[in-house]
């Protein structure tokens, strides 16, 4: 959620493309080379002029020079020189320069990393109304970096940034209100802030708003709208949103038809990215043949990946596959191990299955099963 003084890459690219157009439309190779050499000389002259004006104290030149060094635009990237010129502009009272210095102190770019110095620089800029500085200062107070952790002060700065349209702040303000970190929880007000951030394309706000509509938390329950917001987040590559959208499409509900095919596509994306819930739900689709060809081996494979991450319900399902030999060779020792792990995680009915299978095994087999459970460690997939 951090912001930086970097300019939009799209704007920079468009500017460069425009500057290249004369060379691109010129006649031949010699003409192109001549234009490039002329353009380079023009850039050199521009840099020299900027440096002269910056040394004379012209703040616009100082800011432009600092930004060029920061971005490596038309010059070799040099954070130390960027910090030097942002510092010069800050001494002249330029709030945006203080903000940029704050970012550089926070990231340790061109200066020694120093959250306290970052907070001081952000505060100067924030007091002058620089929205991104309000946002970043709020996060420092929220996390207790460079300042004493203080939810109330964090909220005050984030609320100011949110009202200035910073999507990250709008989302976090919604979170703090929903969690009751600055008063009584207010789901409806939280949802309003999520909506403002979501409307700006802020992916995690879109995901959270989708959750709220699915649960009817702070908004009227509407599964169709929930799916729409989750999809907006999912297409941005937010894995948890892909998993939730897949699960929602798989089960459907009031006003939302089940879509097994769509569910399998979203669940596979999330499952391939290592989302345990998606892996388990994809296993269920293969087990039942919903949206995919029925395939017990694939079901067991996906249950296994989710179980390996410690998901209790997937451990229970994998144990069942081993107990009955579905998609895997029947193996009661493995079944007892996975039921034991599921039981330790609180899965309903798992303890009873451990006891039932234990009756069918001899003492040595039971010992192996429980030893395997004791030695098990979760994996990250």
Secondary structure, DSSP 8 states (H G I E B T S, - for coil): ----S---HHHHHHHHHHHHHHHHHSSSHHHHHHHHHHHHHHHHHHHHHHHHHHHTT-HHHHHHHHHHHHHTSSS---HHHHHHHHHHHHHTT-HHHHHHHHHHHHHTSSS---HHHHHHHHHHHHHTT-HHHHHHHHHHHHHTSSS---HHHHHHHHHHHHHTT-HHHHHHHHHHHHHTTTSS--HHHHHHHHHHHHHTT-HHHHHHHHHHHHHTSSS---HHHHHHHHHHHHTTT-HHHHHHHHHHHHH-BTTB---HHHHHHHHHHHHHTT-HHHHHHHHHHHHHTSSS---HHHHHHHHHHHHHTT-HHHHHHHHHHHHHTSSS---HHHHHHHHHHHHHTT-TTHHHHHHHHHHHS-HHHHHHHHHHHHH------
